[in-house]
Amino acid sequence: MPIIKSAKKALRQSARRRSRNIQQTKKLKSLLKEVKKLVLLEKKNEAEKLLSQAYKYLDKAAKTGLIKKNTASRNKSRITKLVLKSRQ
């Protein structure tokens, strides 16, 4: 346990950040899984509606440093390709 006042504060901050990061990561993963599930169930319209929301979360996660920029781009590309492929 930290003894110095600034170390105590740093511990509190890192705990808050960690819980926020875990929440955002879970939300992002569940959203991507939902899009993939809708594509498998052939609910194309609903998958397309969720696509913009997935883009938003991926961009925000990349912007805040939760995931890397290229990871966000790769995920966006893959789910878009999946949704477009299911439309045909």
MOPAC internal coordinates of N, CA, C and O (Angstrom, degrees):
PM7 1SCF
backbone

  N    0.0000 0     0.00 0     0.00 0    0    0    0
  C    1.4507 1     0.00 0     0.00 0    1    0    0
  C    1.5285 1   109.73 1     0.00 0    2    1    0
  O    1.2310 1   121.09 1   -38.84 1    3    2    1
  N    1.3249 1   115.51 1   141.16 1    3    2    1
  C    1.4661 1   118.75 1   179.89 1    5    3    2
  C    1.5292 1   111.68 1   -69.54 1    6    5    3
  O    1.2310 1   121.50 1   -30.99 1    7    6    5
  N    1.3099 1   114.73 1   149.01 1    7    6    5
  C    1.4570 1   120.84 1   179.29 1    9    7    6
  C    1.5293 1   110.30 1  -106.45 1   10    9    7
  O    1.2310 1   121.00 1   138.61 1   11   10    9
  N    1.3262 1   115.70 1   -41.39 1   11   10    9
  C    1.4611 1   121.63 1  -177.40 1   13   11   10
  C    1.5234 1   110.27 1   -73.68 1   14   13   11
  O    1.2310 1   121.28 1   -35.72 1   15   14   13
  N    1.3253 1   115.16 1   144.28 1   15   14   13
  C    1.4695 1   121.67 1  -175.56 1   17   15   14
  C    1.5303 1   111.99 1   -57.74 1   18   17   15
  O    1.2310 1   119.94 1   135.74 1   19   18   17
  N    1.3249 1   117.72 1   -44.26 1   19   18   17
  C    1.4687 1   120.78 1  -178.51 1   21   19   18
  C    1.5249 1   111.23 1   -67.31 1   22   21   19
  O    1.2310 1   120.08 1   148.15 1   23   22   21
  N    1.3214 1   117.45 1   -31.85 1   23   22   21
  C    1.4616 1   121.25 1   177.91 1   25   23   22
  C    1.5274 1   110.55 1   -70.03 1   26   25   23
  O    1.2310 1   120.97 1   144.27 1   27   26   25
  N    1.3343 1   115.75 1   -35.73 1   27   26   25
  C    1.4698 1   119.91 1   176.84 1   29   27   26
  C    1.5234 1   110.53 1   -63.91 1   30   29   27
  O    1.2310 1   121.72 1   136.79 1   31   30   29
  N    1.3369 1   114.31 1   -43.21 1   31   30   29
  C    1.4625 1   119.28 1   179.07 1   33   31   30
  C    1.5267 1   110.74 1   -64.56 1   34   33   31
  O    1.2310 1   120.32 1   138.32 1   35   34   33
  N    1.3256 1   116.99 1   -41.68 1   35   34   33
  C    1.4691 1   121.25 1   179.12 1   37   35   34
  C    1.5205 1   110.81 1   -61.59 1   38   37   35
  O    1.2310 1   120.66 1   142.99 1   39   38   37
  N    1.3302 1   116.35 1   -37.01 1   39   38   37
  C    1.4612 1   120.98 1   178.28 1   41   39   38
  C    1.5301 1   110.63 1   -65.02 1   42   41   39
  O    1.2310 1   121.06 1   136.45 1   43   42   41
  N    1.3530 1   115.58 1   -43.55 1   43   42   41
  C    1.4734 1   119.23 1   178.24 1   45   43   42
  C    1.5236 1   111.00 1   -62.74 1   46   45   43
  O    1.2310 1   120.82 1   136.83 1   47   46   45
  N    1.3291 1   116.04 1   -43.17 1   47   46   45
  C    1.4628 1   120.35 1  -179.18 1   49   47   46
  C    1.5271 1   111.23 1   -63.26 1   50   49   47
  O    1.2310 1   120.68 1   135.33 1   51   50   49
  N    1.3183 1   116.31 1   -44.67 1   51   50   49
  C    1.4651 1   118.97 1  -177.83 1   53   51   50
  C    1.5232 1   111.04 1   -66.59 1   54   53   51
  O    1.2310 1   120.25 1   146.46 1   55   54   53
  N    1.3301 1   117.12 1   -33.54 1   55   54   53
  C    1.4698 1   120.24 1   177.23 1   57   55   54
  C    1.5263 1   110.62 1   -65.72 1   58   57   55
  O    1.2310 1   120.54 1   137.03 1   59   58   57
  N    1.3563 1   116.58 1   -42.97 1   59   58   57
  C    1.4651 1   120.15 1   177.90 1   61   59   58
  C    1.5263 1   110.86 1   -63.38 1   62   61   59
  O    1.2310 1   120.96 1   134.33 1   63   62   61
  N    1.3207 1   115.77 1   -45.67 1   63   62   61
  C    1.4643 1   120.21 1  -179.53 1   65   63   62
  C    1.5220 1   111.62 1   -62.63 1   66   65   63
  O    1.2310 1   120.84 1   138.80 1   67   66   65
  N    1.3220 1   116.00 1   -41.20 1   67   66   65
  C    1.4633 1   120.40 1  -179.56 1   69   67   66
  C    1.5274 1   110.80 1   -62.16 1   70   69   67
  O    1.2310 1   120.39 1   134.63 1   71   70   69
  N    1.3347 1   116.85 1   -45.37 1   71   70   69
  C    1.4621 1   119.41 1  -179.36 1   73   71   70
  C    1.5272 1   110.86 1   -65.24 1   74   73   71
  O    1.2310 1   120.27 1   141.87 1   75   74   73
  N    1.3477 1   117.08 1   -38.13 1   75   74   73
  C    1.4606 1   121.00 1   177.73 1   77   75   74
  C    1.5249 1   110.59 1   -65.30 1   78   77   75
  O    1.2310 1   120.55 1   136.50 1   79   78   77
  N    1.3198 1   116.55 1   -43.50 1   79   78   77
  C    1.4657 1   120.82 1   179.42 1   81   79   78
  C    1.5173 1   111.54 1   -62.80 1   82   81   79
  O    1.2310 1   120.56 1   139.17 1   83   82   81
  N    1.3243 1   116.54 1   -40.83 1   83   82   81
  C    1.4712 1   120.37 1   179.49 1   85   83   82
  C    1.5281 1   109.87 1   -63.76 1   86   85   83
  O    1.2310 1   120.39 1   136.41 1   87   86   85
  N    1.3370 1   116.87 1   -43.59 1   87   86   85
  C    1.4660 1   120.67 1   178.93 1   89   87   86
  C    1.5190 1   111.47 1   -60.67 1   90   89   87
  O    1.2310 1   120.77 1   132.62 1   91   90   89
  N    1.3204 1   116.13 1   -47.38 1   91   90   89
  C    1.4590 1   120.28 1  -177.91 1   93   91   90
  C    1.5256 1   111.36 1   -65.69 1   94   93   91
  O    1.2310 1   120.32 1   141.19 1   95   94   93
  N    1.3332 1   117.00 1   -38.81 1   95   94   93
  C    1.4565 1   120.50 1   179.15 1   97   95   94
  C    1.5244 1   110.51 1   -64.24 1   98   97   95
  O    1.2310 1   120.51 1   136.32 1   99   98   97
  N    1.3378 1   116.63 1   -43.68 1   99   98   97
  C    1.4674 1   120.39 1   179.17 1  101   99   98
  C    1.5248 1   110.88 1   -62.53 1  102  101   99
  O    1.2310 1   120.58 1   137.33 1  103  102  101
  N    1.3346 1   116.49 1   -42.67 1  103  102  101
  C    1.4613 1   121.09 1  -179.96 1  105  103  102
  C    1.5259 1   110.51 1   -62.26 1  106  105  103
  O    1.2310 1   120.74 1   136.62 1  107  106  105
  N    1.3247 1   116.20 1   -43.38 1  107  106  105
  C    1.4537 1   121.84 1  -179.30 1  109  107  106
  C    1.5262 1   111.20 1   -64.33 1  110  109  107
  O    1.2310 1   120.71 1   133.12 1  111  110  109
  N    1.3188 1   116.25 1   -46.88 1  111  110  109
  C    1.4657 1   120.03 1  -179.49 1  113  111  110
  C    1.5189 1   111.33 1   -64.62 1  114  113  111
  O    1.2310 1   120.36 1   138.28 1  115  114  113
  N    1.3323 1   116.93 1   -41.72 1  115  114  113
  C    1.4613 1   119.16 1  -179.38 1  117  115  114
  C    1.5255 1   111.26 1   -66.35 1  118  117  115
  O    1.2310 1   120.43 1   144.82 1  119  118  117
  N    1.3236 1   116.78 1   -35.18 1  119  118  117
  C    1.4613 1   121.19 1   178.22 1  121  119  118
  C    1.5312 1   110.73 1   -65.31 1  122  121  119
  O    1.2310 1   120.65 1   135.79 1  123  122  121
  N    1.3280 1   116.36 1   -44.21 1  123  122  121
  C    1.4658 1   120.18 1   178.70 1  125  123  122
  C    1.5270 1   111.09 1   -65.03 1  126  125  123
  O    1.2310 1   120.72 1   139.94 1  127  126  125
  N    1.3297 1   116.22 1   -40.06 1  127  126  125
  C    1.4650 1   120.11 1   177.73 1  129  127  126
  C    1.5218 1   110.85 1   -64.18 1  130  129  127
  O    1.2310 1   120.67 1   141.27 1  131  130  129
  N    1.3296 1   116.33 1   -38.73 1  131  130  129
  C    1.4686 1   121.19 1   179.97 1  133  131  130
  C    1.5287 1   110.83 1   -63.11 1  134  133  131
  O    1.2310 1   120.41 1   137.14 1  135  134  133
  N    1.3289 1   116.82 1   -42.86 1  135  134  133
  C    1.4686 1   120.42 1   178.57 1  137  135  134
  C    1.5258 1   109.79 1   -62.47 1  138  137  135
  O    1.2310 1   120.70 1   134.86 1  139  138  137
  N    1.3308 1   116.28 1   -45.14 1  139  138  137
  C    1.4704 1   120.02 1   179.94 1  141  139  138
  C    1.5273 1   111.34 1   -63.09 1  142  141  139
  O    1.2310 1   120.99 1   140.85 1  143  142  141
  N    1.3463 1   115.70 1   -39.15 1  143  142  141
  C    1.4625 1   119.94 1   179.97 1  145  143  142
  C    1.5238 1   111.01 1   -65.62 1  146  145  143
  O    1.2310 1   120.44 1   138.40 1  147  146  145
  N    1.3396 1   116.76 1   -41.60 1  147  146  145
  C    1.4594 1   120.62 1   179.14 1  149  147  146
  C    1.5264 1   111.19 1   -64.15 1  150  149  147
  O    1.2310 1   120.50 1   144.19 1  151  150  149
  N    1.3180 1   116.64 1   -35.81 1  151  150  149
  C    1.4651 1   119.92 1   177.97 1  153  151  150
  C    1.5198 1   109.67 1   -66.28 1  154  153  151
  O    1.2310 1   120.43 1   137.65 1  155  154  153
  N    1.3358 1   116.78 1   -42.35 1  155  154  153
  C    1.4658 1   120.38 1   179.45 1  157  155  154
  C    1.5280 1   111.47 1   -65.17 1  158  157  155
  O    1.2310 1   120.87 1   145.44 1  159  158  157
  N    1.3407 1   115.94 1   -34.56 1  159  158  157
  C    1.4640 1   120.06 1   178.90 1  161  159  158
  C    1.5290 1   112.07 1   -83.04 1  162  161  159
  O    1.2310 1   121.06 1  -177.10 1  163  162  161
  N    1.3354 1   115.58 1     2.90 1  163  162  161
  C    1.4682 1   123.84 1   178.34 1  165  163  162
  C    1.5302 1   112.81 1    61.04 1  166  165  163
  O    1.2310 1   120.53 1  -143.67 1  167  166  165
  N    1.3157 1   116.60 1    36.33 1  167  166  165
  C    1.4656 1   121.83 1   173.71 1  169  167  166
  C    1.5256 1   107.16 1  -100.81 1  170  169  167
  O    1.2310 1   121.43 1  -103.49 1  171  170  169
  N    1.3120 1   114.87 1    76.51 1  171  170  169
  C    1.4619 1   121.78 1  -169.87 1  173  171  170
  C    1.5321 1   113.11 1   -65.68 1  174  173  171
  O    1.2310 1   120.65 1   137.42 1  175  174  173
  N    1.3184 1   116.36 1   -42.58 1  175  174  173
  C    1.4698 1   119.84 1  -177.90 1  177  175  174
  C    1.5339 1   111.60 1   -62.56 1  178  177  175
  O    1.2310 1   120.90 1   136.52 1  179  178  177
  N    1.3328 1   115.89 1   -43.48 1  179  178  177
  C    1.4586 1   119.98 1   179.86 1  181  179  178
  C    1.5261 1   110.82 1   -67.20 1  182  181  179
  O    1.2310 1   120.60 1   143.11 1  183  182  181
  N    1.3255 1   116.46 1   -36.89 1  183  182  181
  C    1.4654 1   120.48 1   178.40 1  185  183  182
  C    1.5236 1   110.43 1   -64.79 1  186  185  183
  O    1.2310 1   120.47 1   140.34 1  187  186  185
  N    1.3285 1   116.71 1   -39.66 1  187  186  185
  C    1.4664 1   120.40 1   178.77 1  189  187  186
  C    1.5268 1   111.30 1   -66.76 1  190  189  187
  O    1.2310 1   120.13 1   144.50 1  191  190  189
  N    1.3207 1   117.37 1   -35.50 1  191  190  189
  C    1.4600 1   120.58 1   177.80 1  193  191  190
  C    1.5299 1   110.81 1   -66.15 1  194  193  191
  O    1.2310 1   120.83 1   140.35 1  195  194  193
  N    1.3298 1   116.01 1   -39.65 1  195  194  193
  C    1.4609 1   119.77 1   179.82 1  197  195  194
  C    1.5243 1   112.32 1   -74.14 1  198  197  195
  O    1.2310 1   120.49 1   161.23 1  199  198  197
  N    1.3252 1   116.67 1   -18.77 1  199  198  197
  C    1.4589 1   121.51 1  -177.28 1  201  199  198
  C    1.5254 1   111.46 1   -61.04 1  202  201  199
  O    1.2310 1   120.30 1   136.33 1  203  202  201
  N    1.3271 1   117.04 1   -43.67 1  203  202  201
  C    1.4675 1   119.49 1  -179.57 1  205  203  202
  C    1.5261 1   110.97 1   -66.33 1  206  205  203
  O    1.2310 1   120.64 1   144.27 1  207  206  205
  N    1.3128 1   116.38 1   -35.73 1  207  206  205
  C    1.4613 1   120.29 1   177.97 1  209  207  206
  C    1.5329 1   110.17 1   -67.73 1  210  209  207
  O    1.2310 1   120.71 1   141.61 1  211  210  209
  N    1.3262 1   116.25 1   -38.39 1  211  210  209
  C    1.4640 1   120.45 1   177.71 1  213  211  210
  C    1.5244 1   109.97 1   -64.90 1  214  213  211
  O    1.2310 1   120.43 1   139.02 1  215  214  213
  N    1.3343 1   116.79 1   -40.98 1  215  214  213
  C    1.4687 1   120.85 1   176.40 1  217  215  214
  C    1.5274 1   110.33 1   -57.35 1  218  217  215
  O    1.2310 1   121.26 1   134.27 1  219  218  217
  N    1.3167 1   115.20 1   -45.73 1  219  218  217
  C    1.4591 1   120.91 1  -177.68 1  221  219  218
  C    1.5280 1   110.64 1   -59.91 1  222  221  219
  O    1.2310 1   120.45 1   132.28 1  223  222  221
  N    1.3341 1   116.74 1   -47.72 1  223  222  221
  C    1.4523 1   120.61 1  -178.43 1  225  223  222
  C    1.5259 1   111.54 1   -66.73 1  226  225  223
  O    1.2310 1   120.57 1   140.90 1  227  226  225
  N    1.3439 1   116.51 1   -39.10 1  227  226  225
  C    1.4624 1   119.60 1   178.99 1  229  227  226
  C    1.5245 1   111.05 1   -64.82 1  230  229  227
  O    1.2310 1   120.62 1   136.37 1  231  230  229
  N    1.3329 1   116.42 1   -43.63 1  231  230  229
  C    1.4652 1   119.93 1   179.53 1  233  231  230
  C    1.5304 1   111.30 1   -64.05 1  234  233  231
  O    1.2310 1   120.93 1   138.09 1  235  234  233
  N    1.3083 1   115.82 1   -41.91 1  235  234  233
  C    1.4688 1   119.80 1  -179.42 1  237  235  234
  C    1.5288 1   110.73 1   -66.59 1  238  237  235
  O    1.2310 1   120.69 1   140.27 1  239  238  237
  N    1.3384 1   116.28 1   -39.73 1  239  238  237
  C    1.4678 1   120.22 1   179.34 1  241  239  238
  C    1.5255 1   110.36 1   -64.76 1  242  241  239
  O    1.2310 1   120.30 1   141.88 1  243  242  241
  N    1.3191 1   117.04 1   -38.12 1  243  242  241
  C    1.4609 1   120.89 1   178.44 1  245  243  242
  C    1.5273 1   110.50 1   -69.49 1  246  245  243
  O    1.2310 1   120.88 1   140.63 1  247  246  245
  N    1.3172 1   115.93 1   -39.37 1  247  246  245
  C    1.4656 1   120.76 1  -178.42 1  249  247  246
  C    1.5303 1   111.55 1   -65.64 1  250  249  247
  O    1.2310 1   120.59 1   140.19 1  251  250  249
  N    1.3217 1   116.48 1   -39.81 1  251  250  249
  C    1.4604 1   120.36 1  -177.19 1  253  251  250
  C    1.5227 1   113.01 1   -86.06 1  254  253  251
  O    1.2310 1   120.13 1   175.77 1  255  254  253
  N    1.3380 1   117.36 1    -4.23 1  255  254  253
  C    1.4577 1   120.27 1   176.56 1  257  255  254
  C    1.5137 1   114.09 1    89.81 1  258  257  255
  O    1.2310 1   120.15 1  -169.64 1  259  258  257
  N    1.3176 1   117.31 1    10.36 1  259  258  257
  C    1.4613 1   120.45 1   178.39 1  261  259  258
  C    1.5249 1   110.47 1   -68.77 1  262  261  259
  O    1.2310 1   120.85 1   137.99 1  263  262  261
  N    1.3173 1   115.98 1   -42.01 1  263  262  261
  C    1.4650 1   121.84 1   173.18 1  265  263  262
  C    1.5200 1   107.82 1  -130.71 1  266  265  263
  O    1.2310 1   120.97 1   -15.48 1  267  266  265
  N    1.3266 1   115.75 1   164.52 1  267  266  265
  C    1.4565 1   119.02 1  -179.89 1  269  267  266
  C    1.5227 1   110.68 1   -78.47 1  270  269  267
  O    1.2310 1   121.21 1   -20.86 1  271  270  269
  N    1.3110 1   115.30 1   159.14 1  271  270  269
  C    1.4633 1   121.91 1  -176.77 1  273  271  270
  C    1.5233 1   111.75 1   -61.04 1  274  273  271
  O    1.2310 1   120.46 1   135.92 1  275  274  273
  N    1.3242 1   116.73 1   -44.08 1  275  274  273
  C    1.4640 1   119.99 1  -179.28 1  277  275  274
  C    1.5232 1   111.95 1   -68.59 1  278  277  275
  O    1.2310 1   120.18 1   148.36 1  279  278  277
  N    1.3183 1   117.26 1   -31.64 1  279  278  277
  C    1.4638 1   120.96 1   176.57 1  281  279  278
  C    1.5225 1   109.79 1   -64.78 1  282  281  279
  O    1.2310 1   120.77 1   137.70 1  283  282  281
  N    1.3138 1   116.14 1   -42.30 1  283  282  281
  C    1.4639 1   120.42 1   177.98 1  285  283  282
  C    1.5231 1   110.01 1   -63.17 1  286  285  283
  O    1.2310 1   120.28 1   135.76 1  287  286  285
  N    1.3277 1   117.07 1   -44.24 1  287  286  285
  C    1.4625 1   120.93 1   179.48 1  289  287  286
  C    1.5188 1   111.17 1   -62.54 1  290  289  287
  O    1.2310 1   120.78 1   137.72 1  291  290  289
  N    1.3211 1   116.12 1   -42.28 1  291  290  289
  C    1.4648 1   120.37 1   179.95 1  293  291  290
  C    1.5239 1   111.10 1   -63.36 1  294  293  291
  O    1.2310 1   120.40 1   135.03 1  295  294  293
  N    1.3342 1   116.85 1   -44.97 1  295  294  293
  C    1.4648 1   120.68 1   179.09 1  297  295  294
  C    1.5228 1   111.49 1   -63.24 1  298  297  295
  O    1.2310 1   120.49 1   137.36 1  299  298  297
  N    1.3379 1   116.67 1   -42.64 1  299  298  297
  C    1.4607 1   120.50 1   178.56 1  301  299  298
  C    1.5254 1   110.92 1   -61.40 1  302  301  299
  O    1.2310 1   121.03 1   136.09 1  303  302  301
  N    1.3138 1   115.64 1   -43.91 1  303  302  301
  C    1.4496 1   120.65 1  -179.50 1  305  303  302
  C    1.5257 1   111.41 1   -62.44 1  306  305  303
  O    1.2310 1   120.64 1   135.44 1  307  306  305
  N    1.3066 1   116.38 1   -44.56 1  307  306  305
  C    1.4715 1   120.77 1  -176.77 1  309  307  306
  C    1.5244 1   111.99 1   -66.97 1  310  309  307
  O    1.2310 1   120.13 1   136.13 1  311  310  309
  N    1.3356 1   117.35 1   -43.87 1  311  310  309
  C    1.4651 1   117.29 1  -178.73 1  313  311  310
  C    1.5213 1   111.28 1   -71.94 1  314  313  311
  O    1.2310 1   120.19 1   147.94 1  315  314  313
  N    1.3314 1   117.24 1   -32.06 1  315  314  313
  C    1.4643 1   120.13 1   177.24 1  317  315  314
  C    1.5200 1   109.55 1   -65.34 1  318  317  315
  O    1.2310 1   121.00 1   134.90 1  319  318  317
  N    1.3218 1   115.69 1   -45.10 1  319  318  317
  C    1.4589 1   120.08 1   179.22 1  321  319  318
  C    1.5324 1   110.61 1   -61.49 1  322  321  319
  O    1.2310 1   120.57 1   140.80 1  323  322  321
  N    1.3089 1   116.52 1   -39.20 1  323  322  321
  C    1.4588 1   121.51 1   179.09 1  325  323  322
  C    1.5235 1   111.52 1   -63.40 1  326  325  323
  O    1.2310 1   121.16 1   134.40 1  327  326  325
  N    1.3454 1   115.39 1   -45.60 1  327  326  325
  C    1.4638 1   119.94 1  -178.82 1  329  327  326
  C    1.5339 1   110.88 1   -67.40 1  330  329  327
  O    1.2310 1   120.55 1   136.59 1  331  330  329
  N    1.3171 1   116.55 1   -43.41 1  331  330  329
  C    1.4696 1   120.06 1  -179.83 1  333  331  330
  C    1.5264 1   111.45 1   -65.73 1  334  333  331
  O    1.2310 1   120.59 1   143.46 1  335  334  333
  N    1.3087 1   116.48 1   -36.54 1  335  334  333
  C    1.4623 1   121.23 1   179.20 1  337  335  334
  C    1.5321 1   110.20 1   -66.10 1  338  337  335
  O    1.2310 1   120.37 1   144.41 1  339  338  337
  N    1.3288 1   116.89 1   -35.59 1  339  338  337
  C    1.4685 1   120.41 1  -179.13 1  341  339  338
  C    1.5158 1   112.02 1   -72.80 1  342  341  339
  O    1.2310 1   120.47 1   156.46 1  343  342  341
  N    1.3610 1   116.71 1   -23.54 1  343  342  341
  C    1.4674 1   120.16 1  -178.97 1  345  343  342
  C    1.5221 1   111.78 1   -70.58 1  346  345  343
  O    1.2310 1   120.63 1   152.93 1  347  346  345
  N    1.3130 1   116.39 1   -27.07 1  347  346  345
  C    1.4642 1   118.85 1  -175.79 1  349  347  346
  C    1.4998 1   112.38 1   -78.20 1  350  349  347
  O    1.2310 1   120.10 1   180.00 1  351  350  349

